[in-house]
Amino acid sequence: MIIRKVSLAVSVLFSMAGFAQDVAKTDLQIKPDVKISYLDSVKSSFKKDEMATKVDSLWMKELASLDIYDDLTKDIQTINSDVSVDEELPTELLKQRLQVMNEKSPFEIEYNQGLENIIKSFLKNRKKSFSRLMSLSEYYFPIFEDAFAKQNVPLEIKYLAVVESALNPKAVSKMGATGLWQFMYGTGKQYDLKIDSYIDERSDPMKATAACSEYMTKMFNIFGDWELVLASYNSGPGNVTKAIRRSGGKTKYWDIRNHLPKETQGYVPAFLATMYLFEFHKEHGINPERAVVKNFETDTVQIKSQMTFKQIADLLDMPQAQIQLLNPSYKLNVVPFYQNEPHYLRLPKDKIATFVSNEDKIYAYVKHQSQFKTLPTRLALKVTPRAKKTLEKSTQDIQFYKVRKGDNLGSIADKYDCSILDLKKWNNLKTNSLALGKTIKIKSAADSAVKTKELKTPEIDKKAVEEAVASADNKDKAAAKPLEYVVVSGDNLGSIAKKFGTTIAELKELNNLTANNLGLGKTLVISKNAGEIEVVQAENTVIASSSIDSFKKKTASAKNIGEDYYVKKGDSLYSISKKYPGVTISDIKKWNGIKDDDLKPGMKLKING
């Protein structure tokens, strides 16, 4: 009898355990319907043209790097061609190779000790740089060759862009020369390159190369010698003419070289040394790094309405850095729209296919987004002095970033949505070089937004603005850390993006996700800086309210919630505050006597208790 009772109890116990497991499984499988954002609803309706070719993001960052430009520029200005360099390259072998180059080139390439010294210096110190430059050349050289062939300019001139800018369309010299071909402002205007607040065509590979080709043709008609044309490109035709006079009327570069400016004396030899390394890279063990995308794998589409790079990146699921690379002439990361002037957007062909197939939806989304622009400077002019002072304080927040291995100004600027010029200005940088471990200042995005474009805005209730600004200004010190979120049952990328006011594309890029699947317990980075999320949401609250009265009413009611909250795994003060409209991190800490940010699962919190 006792045995029978025990057996019965055991069987009941196992049944209950099995039932609990079934319930747990059921809970995991049930996913609530989540409202997706307007952006994701637009993208889900896109017709997609899948292609095998994809752009490698690391290669894109490589194209935007300015460190090679700094190194080569310094080399060309400081290399002493009279100093011998210890590098294995027999002089007789070099003479033979230079003769081979001379036979198939319109340039008069002949051996001299100065040229040998510069070639050996590049081989000794710049092998890795040239390996990277050769991968970039696969994208840019076809553009150059096409333009030069039309004007009957020697195709070897393409190597000059390596010397001028290290193949970086965003390169800017200390004197203000800009782009792949380093045009000064006046020269750019002279050759009809558009330069205004939105556009700088000196950075446009095709238009700037066409202007360079036109310049070379004109200079050759004057000097009749391609080495002198290169010298005039560097120091101006006036300096070349003076050097010819001072040399007694000689018209060969090597005969007048000592009468040219010091930089120009190393300029033509650097060009010839660059040509040599490209022509004989295999013989010196220089292996070009892999170039994933060639120029012919991209295409353009004419834009019918002003749109930002961020909007394009969100819609097409591609990083902004890639759009910046392919469209370097747009200075403010915006494709403008001028009446009767066409503006084009260059994209990989698979993205062009998606864009063209869904143009109506894309422009509808851009129009929809234009209704929710962030309030700029004029907002500050309509508030009380106290609120204005608070707003100014919040827009001047400064973050600090420690330079890591692989960082450059381009990648850091992209990470914090600012420009390279901003970073250099904030940190008094004269070059684009960054030392490993160096700490640099980064001003908040709000600071940049105040300085950009002023929009007409309706009158805003002063107290509502003060509350929103105070909420943003009271963010915790720990908000400078990355904002993270732990995936729980029922979560998906759409629901998480909705919860934090971001997009699926941004979440995937921040977390290097290639698919939409999420594992339970996985930690996602929501933002590199938790403080940024709070500021944006505070601003949007002011903008999105249909009236200030409703905003104030909603905020007041939210402050009177009066309930308890039990902390769950993955919770933070930030995520909890966002569950209750109008409640800030400071409120929760005040109501519960919390001095630090440590929360433990199961901990009881009073919400306006």
KOLKOLZA-507807 format. One record per residue (C-alpha): residue number from 1; residue in one letter; y, x, z. Coordinates in nm, 2 decimals. Layout:
! residues N
NUM; A; Y; X; Z
...
//
This chain:
! residues 609
1; M; 0.00; 0.00; 0.00
2; I; 0.24; 0.28; 0.10
3; I; 0.14; 0.47; -0.22
4; R; 0.21; 0.16; -0.43
5; K; 0.56; 0.12; -0.27
6; V; 0.64; 0.49; -0.33
7; S; 0.53; 0.46; -0.70
8; L; 0.74; 0.16; -0.74
9; A; 1.05; 0.33; -0.59
10; V; 1.00; 0.64; -0.81
11; S; 0.97; 0.42; -1.13
12; V; 1.29; 0.23; -1.03
13; L; 1.47; 0.56; -0.97
14; F; 1.37; 0.70; -1.31
15; S; 1.47; 0.37; -1.48
16; M; 1.81; 0.39; -1.32
17; A; 1.86; 0.75; -1.42
18; G; 1.76; 0.66; -1.78
19; F; 1.99; 0.37; -1.78
20; A; 2.28; 0.59; -1.66
21; Q; 2.21; 0.84; -1.93
22; D; 2.21; 0.56; -2.19
23; V; 2.54; 0.44; -2.06
24; A; 2.68; 0.80; -2.06
25; K; 2.56; 0.84; -2.42
26; T; 2.72; 0.51; -2.51
27; D; 3.05; 0.61; -2.35
28; L; 3.05; 0.93; -2.56
29; Q; 2.98; 0.75; -2.88
30; I; 3.24; 0.48; -2.84
31; K; 3.58; 0.59; -2.98
32; P; 3.88; 0.36; -2.94
33; D; 4.09; 0.28; -3.24
34; V; 4.38; 0.51; -3.25
35; K; 4.70; 0.45; -3.44
36; I; 4.77; 0.74; -3.67
37; S; 5.11; 0.87; -3.75
38; Y; 5.30; 0.76; -4.07
39; L; 5.25; 1.12; -4.20
40; D; 4.87; 1.10; -4.15
41; S; 4.85; 0.75; -4.30
42; V; 5.04; 0.88; -4.61
43; K; 4.81; 1.18; -4.65
44; S; 4.49; 0.98; -4.60
45; S; 4.59; 0.78; -4.91
46; F; 4.64; 1.09; -5.13
47; K; 4.44; 1.14; -5.44
48; K; 4.30; 1.50; -5.41
49; D; 4.21; 1.74; -5.68
50; E; 3.97; 1.99; -5.51
51; M; 3.98; 2.34; -5.66
52; A; 3.78; 2.65; -5.56
53; T; 4.09; 2.87; -5.55
54; K; 4.24; 2.89; -5.20
55; V; 4.52; 3.11; -5.07
56; D; 4.44; 3.37; -4.81
57; S; 4.69; 3.33; -4.52
58; L; 4.66; 3.70; -4.41
59; W; 4.75; 3.80; -4.77
60; M; 5.05; 3.57; -4.76
61; K; 5.17; 3.73; -4.44
62; E; 5.13; 4.07; -4.60
63; L; 5.35; 3.96; -4.89
64; A; 5.62; 3.86; -4.64
65; S; 5.60; 4.19; -4.44
66; L; 5.91; 4.42; -4.45
67; D; 5.77; 4.73; -4.29
68; I; 5.67; 4.90; -4.62
69; Y; 6.02; 4.84; -4.75
70; D; 6.17; 5.01; -4.44
71; D; 5.93; 5.31; -4.47
72; L; 5.98; 5.37; -4.85
73; T; 6.36; 5.33; -4.83
74; K; 6.37; 5.59; -4.56
75; D; 6.15; 5.82; -4.75
76; I; 6.35; 5.80; -5.07
77; Q; 6.67; 5.87; -4.88
78; T; 6.54; 6.16; -4.67
79; I; 6.27; 6.33; -4.88
80; N; 6.37; 6.69; -4.96
81; S; 6.22; 6.77; -5.30
82; D; 6.28; 7.14; -5.24
83; V; 6.03; 7.15; -4.94
84; S; 5.67; 7.21; -5.03
85; V; 5.41; 6.97; -4.89
86; D; 5.06; 7.08; -4.79
87; E; 4.83; 6.83; -4.98
88; E; 4.53; 6.90; -5.20
89; L; 4.65; 6.86; -5.56
90; P; 4.62; 7.16; -5.79
91; T; 4.94; 7.22; -5.99
92; E; 4.76; 7.26; -6.32
93; L; 4.58; 6.93; -6.27
94; L; 4.90; 6.76; -6.19
95; K; 5.06; 6.90; -6.51
96; Q; 4.77; 6.77; -6.72
97; R; 4.81; 6.42; -6.57
98; L; 5.18; 6.41; -6.61
99; Q; 5.13; 6.50; -6.97
100; V; 4.89; 6.21; -7.02
101; M; 5.16; 5.98; -6.87
102; N; 5.43; 6.13; -7.09
103; E; 5.23; 6.07; -7.41
104; K; 5.21; 5.69; -7.35
105; S; 5.56; 5.64; -7.20
106; P; 5.91; 5.63; -7.34
107; F; 6.02; 5.83; -7.03
108; E; 6.04; 6.20; -7.07
109; I; 5.80; 6.30; -6.79
110; E; 5.77; 6.67; -6.74
111; Y; 5.64; 6.88; -6.45
112; N; 5.88; 7.04; -6.20
113; Q; 5.84; 7.16; -5.84
114; G; 6.06; 6.88; -5.70
115; L; 5.84; 6.61; -5.85
116; E; 5.53; 6.78; -5.73
117; N; 5.66; 6.79; -5.37
118; I; 5.75; 6.42; -5.38
119; I; 5.41; 6.31; -5.52
120; K; 5.23; 6.52; -5.25
121; S; 5.46; 6.37; -4.98
122; F; 5.36; 6.02; -5.09
123; L; 4.99; 6.11; -5.10
124; K; 5.01; 6.26; -4.75
125; N; 5.21; 5.99; -4.58
126; R; 5.20; 5.67; -4.78
127; K; 4.84; 5.62; -4.90
128; K; 4.79; 5.31; -4.70
129; S; 5.13; 5.17; -4.80
130; F; 5.04; 5.21; -5.17
131; S; 4.70; 5.04; -5.12
132; R; 4.89; 4.74; -4.99
133; L; 5.16; 4.76; -5.26
134; M; 4.89; 4.76; -5.54
135; S; 4.76; 4.42; -5.41
136; L; 5.11; 4.28; -5.42
137; S; 5.16; 4.41; -5.77
138; E; 4.89; 4.18; -5.90
139; Y; 5.12; 3.89; -5.82
140; Y; 5.45; 4.03; -5.93
141; F; 5.38; 4.27; -6.22
142; P; 5.28; 3.99; -6.47
143; I; 5.63; 3.84; -6.40
144; F; 5.80; 4.17; -6.47
145; E; 5.60; 4.25; -6.78
146; D; 5.67; 3.91; -6.93
147; A; 6.05; 3.95; -6.88
148; F; 6.06; 4.31; -7.00
149; A; 5.86; 4.24; -7.31
150; K; 6.11; 3.98; -7.42
151; Q; 6.40; 4.23; -7.40
152; N; 6.19; 4.53; -7.54
153; V; 6.24; 4.71; -7.20
154; P; 5.96; 4.97; -7.11
155; L; 5.70; 4.80; -6.90
156; E; 5.70; 5.10; -6.67
157; I; 6.03; 4.98; -6.53
158; K; 5.81; 4.74; -6.32
159; Y; 5.74; 5.04; -6.09
160; L; 6.11; 5.05; -6.00
161; A; 6.08; 4.73; -5.80
162; V; 5.83; 4.92; -5.57
163; V; 6.10; 5.19; -5.51
164; E; 6.38; 4.93; -5.47
165; S; 6.23; 4.67; -5.25
166; A; 5.86; 4.75; -5.19
167; L; 5.79; 4.43; -5.38
168; N; 5.96; 4.21; -5.12
169; P; 6.19; 3.94; -5.25
170; K; 6.35; 3.89; -4.91
171; A; 6.44; 4.26; -4.87
172; V; 6.81; 4.32; -4.78
173; S; 6.96; 4.67; -4.76
174; K; 7.23; 4.78; -4.52
175; M; 7.48; 4.74; -4.79
176; G; 7.38; 4.38; -4.86
177; A; 7.17; 4.44; -5.18
178; T; 6.91; 4.16; -5.19
179; G; 6.58; 4.08; -5.36
180; L; 6.31; 4.25; -5.56
181; W; 6.57; 4.43; -5.77
182; Q; 6.83; 4.48; -5.49
183; F; 7.13; 4.32; -5.66
184; M; 7.47; 4.34; -5.49
185; Y; 7.66; 4.01; -5.46
186; G; 7.90; 4.09; -5.74
187; T; 7.63; 4.22; -5.98
188; G; 7.43; 3.90; -5.91
189; K; 7.72; 3.68; -6.00
190; Q; 7.79; 3.90; -6.31
191; Y; 7.45; 3.82; -6.44
192; D; 7.47; 3.44; -6.36
193; L; 7.25; 3.44; -6.05
194; K; 7.33; 3.14; -5.83
195; I; 7.43; 3.23; -5.48
196; D; 7.54; 2.95; -5.24
197; S; 7.46; 2.81; -4.90
198; Y; 7.12; 2.69; -5.00
199; I; 7.02; 2.92; -5.29
200; D; 7.02; 3.30; -5.35
201; E; 6.86; 3.36; -5.70
202; R; 6.87; 3.74; -5.63
203; S; 6.55; 3.66; -5.44
204; D; 6.40; 3.46; -5.73
205; P; 6.14; 3.68; -5.90
206; M; 6.18; 3.54; -6.24
207; K; 6.55; 3.49; -6.26
208; A; 6.63; 3.83; -6.09
209; T; 6.39; 4.01; -6.32
210; A; 6.55; 3.85; -6.63
211; A; 6.89; 3.98; -6.50
212; C; 6.74; 4.32; -6.44
213; S; 6.60; 4.33; -6.79
214; E; 6.95; 4.24; -6.93
215; Y; 7.11; 4.52; -6.73
216; M; 6.86; 4.78; -6.84
217; T; 6.91; 4.68; -7.21
218; K; 7.29; 4.72; -7.18
219; M; 7.27; 5.05; -7.00
220; F; 7.03; 5.19; -7.26
221; N; 7.27; 5.10; -7.54
222; I; 7.53; 5.31; -7.35
223; F; 7.32; 5.62; -7.24
224; G; 7.03; 5.62; -7.48
225; D; 6.80; 5.77; -7.22
226; W; 6.58; 5.58; -6.98
227; E; 6.61; 5.83; -6.69
228; L; 6.99; 5.80; -6.70
229; V; 6.95; 5.42; -6.71
230; L; 6.75; 5.44; -6.38
231; A; 7.02; 5.67; -6.23
232; S; 7.29; 5.43; -6.33
233; Y; 7.09; 5.14; -6.18
234; N; 7.09; 5.32; -5.85
235; S; 7.45; 5.47; -5.83
236; G; 7.64; 5.29; -6.11
237; P; 7.72; 5.40; -6.46
238; G; 8.05; 5.56; -6.34
239; N; 7.87; 5.82; -6.13
240; V; 7.63; 5.91; -6.41
241; T; 7.93; 5.96; -6.65
242; K; 8.10; 6.19; -6.39
243; A; 7.78; 6.39; -6.36
244; I; 7.76; 6.43; -6.74
245; R; 8.11; 6.57; -6.74
246; R; 8.06; 6.80; -6.45
247; S; 7.75; 6.94; -6.61
248; G; 7.94; 7.04; -6.92
249; G; 7.83; 6.74; -7.13
250; K; 7.45; 6.76; -7.07
251; T; 7.27; 6.43; -7.12
252; K; 6.93; 6.48; -6.96
253; Y; 6.86; 6.36; -6.60
254; W; 6.71; 6.69; -6.48
255; D; 7.01; 6.88; -6.62
256; I; 7.27; 6.66; -6.44
257; R; 7.06; 6.58; -6.13
258; N; 7.25; 6.82; -5.89
259; H; 7.58; 6.65; -5.98
260; L; 7.46; 6.30; -5.89
261; P; 7.49; 6.14; -5.54
262; K; 7.22; 6.27; -5.30
263; E; 7.02; 5.94; -5.29
264; T; 7.01; 5.93; -5.67
265; Q; 6.88; 6.28; -5.68
266; G; 6.56; 6.15; -5.51
267; Y; 6.56; 5.81; -5.68
268; V; 6.42; 5.90; -6.03
269; P; 6.16; 6.14; -5.89
270; A; 6.05; 5.87; -5.64
271; F; 6.01; 5.63; -5.94
272; L; 5.80; 5.89; -6.14
273; A; 5.59; 5.96; -5.82
274; T; 5.53; 5.59; -5.78
275; M; 5.42; 5.56; -6.14
276; Y; 5.18; 5.86; -6.09
277; L; 5.02; 5.70; -5.78
278; F; 4.96; 5.37; -5.96
279; E; 4.82; 5.54; -6.27
280; F; 4.59; 5.78; -6.08
281; H; 4.51; 5.59; -5.76
282; K; 4.14; 5.60; -5.81
283; E; 4.14; 5.98; -5.85
284; H; 4.31; 6.00; -5.51
285; G; 4.08; 5.75; -5.33
286; I; 4.35; 5.48; -5.30
287; N; 4.17; 5.15; -5.32
288; P; 4.40; 4.84; -5.37
289; E; 4.35; 4.58; -5.10
290; R; 4.22; 4.24; -5.22
291; A; 4.48; 4.01; -5.38
292; V; 4.35; 3.65; -5.36
293; V; 4.62; 3.48; -5.57
294; K; 4.76; 3.60; -5.90
295; N; 5.09; 3.47; -6.05
296; F; 4.90; 3.27; -6.31
297; E; 4.73; 3.07; -6.03
298; T; 5.06; 2.91; -5.93
299; D; 5.28; 2.65; -6.11
300; T; 5.61; 2.47; -6.06
301; V; 5.72; 2.11; -6.02
302; Q; 6.08; 1.98; -6.05
303; I; 6.20; 1.82; -5.72
304; K; 6.37; 1.48; -5.74
305; S; 6.51; 1.46; -5.39
306; Q; 6.61; 1.71; -5.12
307; M; 6.31; 1.81; -4.89
308; T; 6.24; 2.07; -4.63
309; F; 5.96; 2.33; -4.64
310; K; 5.82; 2.17; -4.32
311; Q; 5.79; 1.83; -4.48
312; I; 5.61; 1.99; -4.78
313; A; 5.38; 2.19; -4.55
314; D; 5.29; 1.88; -4.34
315; L; 5.22; 1.67; -4.65
316; L; 5.01; 1.93; -4.84
317; D; 4.84; 2.09; -4.53
318; M; 4.96; 2.44; -4.60
319; P; 5.15; 2.69; -4.39
320; Q; 5.53; 2.72; -4.43
321; A; 5.50; 3.10; -4.47
322; Q; 5.32; 3.04; -4.80
323; I; 5.59; 2.81; -4.93
324; Q; 5.85; 3.07; -4.83
325; L; 5.67; 3.34; -5.01
326; L; 5.64; 3.14; -5.34
327; N; 6.00; 3.01; -5.32
328; P; 6.21; 3.30; -5.17
329; S; 6.54; 3.19; -5.33
330; Y; 6.58; 2.89; -5.10
331; K; 6.76; 3.04; -4.80
332; L; 6.74; 2.76; -4.55
333; N; 6.38; 2.66; -4.61
334; V; 6.51; 2.35; -4.79
335; V; 6.48; 2.26; -5.16
336; P; 6.82; 2.11; -5.23
337; F; 6.90; 1.84; -5.48
338; Y; 7.22; 1.88; -5.69
339; Q; 7.33; 1.63; -5.95
340; N; 7.24; 1.74; -6.31
341; E; 7.09; 2.07; -6.19
342; P; 6.71; 2.11; -6.18
343; H; 6.54; 2.27; -5.88
344; Y; 6.18; 2.37; -5.89
345; L; 5.91; 2.42; -5.63
346; R; 5.64; 2.68; -5.69
347; L; 5.30; 2.61; -5.53
348; P; 4.93; 2.70; -5.58
349; K; 4.78; 2.50; -5.86
350; D; 4.56; 2.29; -5.64
351; K; 4.86; 2.19; -5.43
352; I; 5.06; 2.11; -5.74
353; A; 4.79; 1.87; -5.85
354; T; 4.80; 1.69; -5.51
355; F; 5.19; 1.68; -5.53
356; V; 5.21; 1.54; -5.88
357; S; 4.93; 1.28; -5.82
358; N; 5.11; 1.15; -5.51
359; E; 5.48; 1.19; -5.59
360; D; 5.58; 0.83; -5.51
361; K; 5.42; 0.85; -5.16
362; I; 5.57; 1.20; -5.09
363; Y; 5.93; 1.09; -5.17
364; A; 5.88; 0.77; -4.97
365; Y; 5.78; 0.98; -4.67
366; V; 6.07; 1.21; -4.71
367; K; 6.31; 0.91; -4.73
368; H; 6.15; 0.76; -4.42
369; Q; 6.19; 1.09; -4.23
370; S; 6.55; 1.13; -4.32
371; Q; 6.63; 0.82; -4.11
372; F; 6.52; 1.01; -3.79
373; K; 6.73; 1.33; -3.81
374; T; 6.80; 1.51; -3.48
375; L; 7.15; 1.46; -3.34
376; P; 7.37; 1.77; -3.40
377; T; 7.71; 1.89; -3.30
378; R; 7.89; 1.56; -3.32
379; L; 7.68; 1.43; -3.03
380; A; 7.83; 1.69; -2.80
381; L; 8.18; 1.58; -2.89
382; K; 8.12; 1.22; -2.77
383; V; 7.99; 1.29; -2.41
384; T; 8.16; 1.37; -2.08
385; P; 8.25; 1.73; -2.00
386; R; 7.96; 1.74; -1.76
387; A; 7.71; 1.62; -2.01
388; K; 7.86; 1.85; -2.28
389; K; 7.82; 2.15; -2.04
390; T; 7.46; 2.06; -1.98
391; L; 7.39; 2.02; -2.35
392; E; 7.54; 2.36; -2.43
393; K; 7.32; 2.51; -2.15
394; S; 7.01; 2.36; -2.29
395; T; 7.08; 2.48; -2.64
396; Q; 7.13; 2.83; -2.53
397; D; 6.78; 2.88; -2.37
398; I; 6.64; 3.22; -2.45
399; Q; 6.27; 3.31; -2.47
400; F; 6.12; 3.65; -2.47
401; Y; 5.84; 3.77; -2.70
402; K; 5.64; 4.09; -2.67
403; V; 5.55; 4.25; -3.00
404; R; 5.18; 4.28; -3.06
405; K; 4.97; 4.46; -3.31
406; G; 5.01; 4.32; -3.66
407; D; 5.35; 4.15; -3.58
408; N; 5.65; 4.19; -3.80
409; L; 5.99; 4.02; -3.82
410; G; 5.87; 3.78; -4.09
411; S; 5.56; 3.65; -3.89
412; I; 5.77; 3.62; -3.56
413; A; 6.05; 3.43; -3.74
414; D; 5.79; 3.19; -3.89
415; K; 5.63; 3.14; -3.55
416; Y; 5.96; 3.04; -3.39
417; D; 6.11; 2.86; -3.69
418; C; 6.41; 3.09; -3.73
419; S; 6.52; 3.35; -3.98
420; I; 6.47; 3.72; -3.99
421; L; 6.85; 3.76; -3.99
422; D; 6.87; 3.55; -3.67
423; L; 6.61; 3.78; -3.50
424; K; 6.80; 4.09; -3.60
425; K; 7.13; 3.94; -3.48
426; W; 7.00; 3.83; -3.14
427; N; 6.84; 4.17; -3.08
428; N; 7.10; 4.40; -3.24
429; L; 6.83; 4.53; -3.48
430; K; 6.96; 4.75; -3.77
431; T; 6.62; 4.78; -3.94
432; N; 6.31; 4.56; -3.98
433; S; 6.09; 4.79; -3.79
434; L; 5.94; 4.67; -3.46
435; A; 5.78; 4.90; -3.19
436; L; 5.45; 4.78; -3.04
437; G; 5.51; 4.63; -2.70
438; K; 5.89; 4.59; -2.75
439; T; 6.03; 4.27; -2.60
440; I; 6.27; 4.07; -2.82
441; K; 6.50; 3.78; -2.75
442; I; 6.45; 3.44; -2.93
443; K; 6.70; 3.17; -2.89
444; S; 6.58; 2.81; -2.88
445; A; 6.55; 2.60; -3.20
446; A; 6.81; 2.37; -3.05
447; D; 7.07; 2.65; -3.06
448; S; 7.01; 2.70; -3.44
449; A; 7.01; 2.32; -3.50
450; V; 7.36; 2.29; -3.35
451; K; 7.49; 2.55; -3.59
452; T; 7.34; 2.41; -3.91
453; K; 7.44; 2.08; -4.05
454; E; 7.66; 1.80; -3.90
455; L; 7.55; 1.44; -3.96
456; K; 7.74; 1.12; -3.90
457; T; 7.59; 0.95; -3.59
458; P; 7.67; 0.62; -3.42
459; E; 7.83; 0.61; -3.08
460; I; 7.58; 0.70; -2.81
461; D; 7.60; 0.59; -2.44
462; K; 7.71; 0.89; -2.24
463; K; 7.49; 0.83; -1.94
464; A; 7.18; 0.79; -2.17
465; V; 7.26; 1.13; -2.33
466; E; 7.31; 1.29; -1.99
467; E; 6.97; 1.16; -1.87
468; A; 6.80; 1.28; -2.19
469; V; 6.96; 1.62; -2.17
470; A; 6.89; 1.65; -1.80
471; S; 6.53; 1.57; -1.86
472; A; 6.51; 1.85; -2.12
473; D; 6.70; 2.09; -1.90
474; N; 6.48; 2.03; -1.59
475; K; 6.17; 2.16; -1.76
476; D; 5.96; 2.39; -1.54
477; K; 5.97; 2.77; -1.56
478; A; 5.61; 2.77; -1.67
479; A; 5.70; 2.57; -1.98
480; A; 5.75; 2.90; -2.16
481; K; 5.37; 2.93; -2.17
482; P; 5.17; 2.78; -2.45
483; L; 5.10; 2.41; -2.41
484; E; 4.72; 2.35; -2.41
485; Y; 4.50; 2.04; -2.40
486; V; 4.13; 2.00; -2.32
487; V; 3.94; 1.76; -2.55
488; V; 3.79; 1.46; -2.37
489; S; 3.56; 1.18; -2.49
490; G; 3.72; 0.96; -2.76
491; D; 3.97; 1.23; -2.87
492; N; 4.02; 1.32; -3.23
493; L; 4.29; 1.52; -3.41
494; G; 4.48; 1.21; -3.50
495; S; 4.50; 1.07; -3.15
496; I; 4.59; 1.41; -3.00
497; A; 4.87; 1.46; -3.27
498; K; 5.00; 1.12; -3.19
499; K; 5.00; 1.18; -2.81
500; F; 5.21; 1.50; -2.84
501; G; 5.43; 1.40; -3.13
502; T; 5.29; 1.66; -3.37
503; T; 5.08; 1.65; -3.69
504; I; 4.71; 1.72; -3.77
505; A; 4.82; 2.00; -4.01
506; E; 5.01; 2.17; -3.73
507; L; 4.72; 2.14; -3.48
508; K; 4.48; 2.29; -3.74
509; E; 4.71; 2.58; -3.81
510; L; 4.78; 2.66; -3.45
511; N; 4.40; 2.66; -3.36
512; N; 4.27; 2.80; -3.69
513; L; 4.06; 2.49; -3.75
514; T; 3.90; 2.44; -4.09
515; A; 3.75; 2.10; -4.02
516; N; 3.85; 1.79; -3.82
517; N; 3.55; 1.80; -3.58
518; L; 3.63; 1.86; -3.21
519; G; 3.38; 1.95; -2.94
520; L; 3.41; 1.80; -2.60
521; G; 3.58; 2.04; -2.35
522; K; 3.74; 2.25; -2.63
523; T; 4.09; 2.38; -2.54
524; L; 4.35; 2.32; -2.81
525; V; 4.69; 2.49; -2.83
526; I; 4.94; 2.21; -2.88
527; S; 5.25; 2.43; -2.90
528; K; 5.33; 2.80; -2.86
529; N; 5.60; 2.70; -2.62
530; A; 5.55; 2.39; -2.40
531; G; 5.93; 2.37; -2.35
532; E; 5.99; 2.30; -2.72
533; I; 5.78; 1.98; -2.70
534; E; 5.99; 1.85; -2.41
535; V; 6.32; 1.91; -2.58
536; V; 6.22; 1.75; -2.90
537; Q; 6.08; 1.45; -2.73
538; A; 6.40; 1.41; -2.52
539; E; 6.61; 1.42; -2.83
540; N; 6.39; 1.18; -3.02
541; T; 6.41; 0.93; -2.73
542; V; 6.79; 0.91; -2.77
543; I; 6.77; 0.88; -3.15
544; A; 6.48; 0.63; -3.18
545; S; 6.63; 0.37; -2.94
546; S; 6.76; 0.08; -3.13
547; S; 7.03; 0.04; -2.87
548; I; 7.14; 0.24; -2.57
549; D; 7.10; -0.07; -2.34
550; S; 6.73; -0.09; -2.43
551; F; 6.70; 0.29; -2.37
552; K; 6.85; 0.26; -2.03
553; K; 6.65; -0.05; -1.94
554; K; 6.32; 0.12; -2.04
555; T; 6.41; 0.44; -1.84
556; A; 6.51; 0.24; -1.53
557; S; 6.19; 0.03; -1.53
558; A; 5.98; 0.34; -1.59
559; K; 6.12; 0.50; -1.27
560; N; 5.98; 0.21; -1.07
561; I; 5.62; 0.24; -1.15
562; G; 5.50; 0.29; -0.80
563; E; 5.13; 0.38; -0.85
564; D; 4.88; 0.65; -0.77
565; Y; 4.73; 0.89; -1.03
566; Y; 4.42; 1.10; -0.99
567; V; 4.42; 1.43; -1.17
568; K; 4.15; 1.48; -1.43
569; K; 4.01; 1.79; -1.58
570; G; 4.26; 1.93; -1.84
571; D; 4.56; 1.76; -1.69
572; S; 4.89; 1.93; -1.64
573; L; 5.22; 1.82; -1.49
574; Y; 5.35; 1.80; -1.85
575; S; 5.07; 1.58; -1.98
576; I; 5.09; 1.35; -1.67
577; S; 5.47; 1.31; -1.70
578; K; 5.42; 1.20; -2.06
579; K; 5.19; 0.91; -1.96
580; Y; 5.49; 0.75; -1.78
581; P; 5.80; 0.69; -1.99
582; G; 6.11; 0.82; -1.82
583; V; 5.92; 1.03; -1.57
584; T; 5.98; 1.41; -1.57
585; I; 5.79; 1.71; -1.43
586; S; 6.07; 1.75; -1.17
587; D; 6.02; 1.38; -1.06
588; I; 5.64; 1.43; -1.00
589; K; 5.70; 1.76; -0.81
590; K; 5.97; 1.60; -0.59
591; W; 5.76; 1.28; -0.51
592; N; 5.46; 1.49; -0.42
593; G; 5.62; 1.79; -0.25
594; I; 5.47; 2.02; -0.52
595; K; 5.62; 2.37; -0.54
596; D; 5.39; 2.53; -0.80
597; D; 5.20; 2.40; -1.11
598; D; 4.84; 2.42; -0.97
599; L; 4.66; 2.09; -1.01
600; K; 4.30; 2.03; -0.91
601; P; 4.07; 1.76; -1.06
602; G; 4.06; 1.46; -0.82
603; M; 4.40; 1.54; -0.66
604; K; 4.60; 1.22; -0.58
605; L; 4.96; 1.21; -0.71
606; K; 5.22; 0.95; -0.62
607; I; 5.43; 0.82; -0.92
608; N; 5.76; 0.72; -0.76
609; G; 5.56; 0.65; -0.44
//
